Amino acid sequence: MAKKKKGKYIGFAKLAKKIGAKGDVKDPKAVAAAIGRKKYGKKTMQKAAAKGIKVPNLKKKKKK
């Protein structure tokens, strides 16, 4: 059985728009948030939200 590849980060707004375009979801933003929490974890998503930055930027180290 092959492992599933994790998708590339496309951003919350684009993902919500893509989900909403299908038309079968009542709240596409809630679905996008759930996908993010499943992919990155609750703790990482909360850190990014508190700092107001995107998840991939949270993992990058700052240069001195």
N, C-alpha and C positions, 0 to 999 in steps of 0.2 A: 504494500500500500504506500503510495507516494505521499510525502508531506505537502501540505498546502503552503504556498508562498504567501507571506504577508504582503498586502498591497502597499503601494507607494503613497506617501503623504500628499494629499491633494488640497487639504485645507477644509475647515469646517463649512464655510459658506458654499464652496463648490460641491462638496459632498451632499449637503442638505438640498441644494438646487437639483442635483442629479437624482436624488431619491424622490424629490417632489415632482420631477418631470414624469415619472412613471405613473403618477396619479392614483395609486392604490394605497397611499399612506395618509393618515389623518394629520399627523404632525411630523414632517420630515426632519425638523431640527432635533426632536427628541430621539429619533432613530439614529441620526448622525452622532449625537452625544453618546448614545449607548454603544455604538460601534467603536468610538474613540476610547471609551472606558474599557471595553473588552480587549482592544488592541494594545493600549498603553498602560492600563491599570488605573484604578481609582486614585491612588496616591500621586502618580505622575500628572494626571489630568488636573487634580486640585492644585498642585504646585504651579502648573502653567497658567491656570485661571487666576490664581492669586497674584502672580507676577505680571499677568496680562501679556504673555508671550506665547508663541506657537510651540508645540511640543518638541519638534526637532531642534529648535533653538535652545531649549532647556538643557539638552544633553551636551551641547558644545561647551568646551572649556574656554575661558577668557584668557587672552594673552596678557602677559605682564609688561 
